[in-house]
Amino acid sequence: MARFLKVKTMNNNDIMTQKDVAKYLKMSLRSIQDWSKNGYIPAFKLVGSWRYKKSDIDNWLETKRNS
């Protein structure tokens, strides 16, 4: 019997954790933590934990790519 993995694709309204963003950007978790704390990357705190809206990250990447 074959087993299938259920792959979840992200949409632009998804909320991401620091680990999600680090994996998405292929960067270290420490860099994402520092960038969040220093306001370099679009982030917000939700009950004391940093969160990121995927569409904000995508837009931020686009502005960095074009600058």
Sequence and secondary structure as in RCSB ss.txt:
>XXXX:A:sequence
MARFLKVKTMNNNDIMTQKDVAKYLKMSLRSIQDWSKNGYIPAFKLVGSWRYKKSDIDNWLETKRNS
>XXXX:A:secstr
           TT EE HHHHHHHHT  HHHHHHHHHTT S  EEETTEEEEEHHHHHHHHHHHHH 
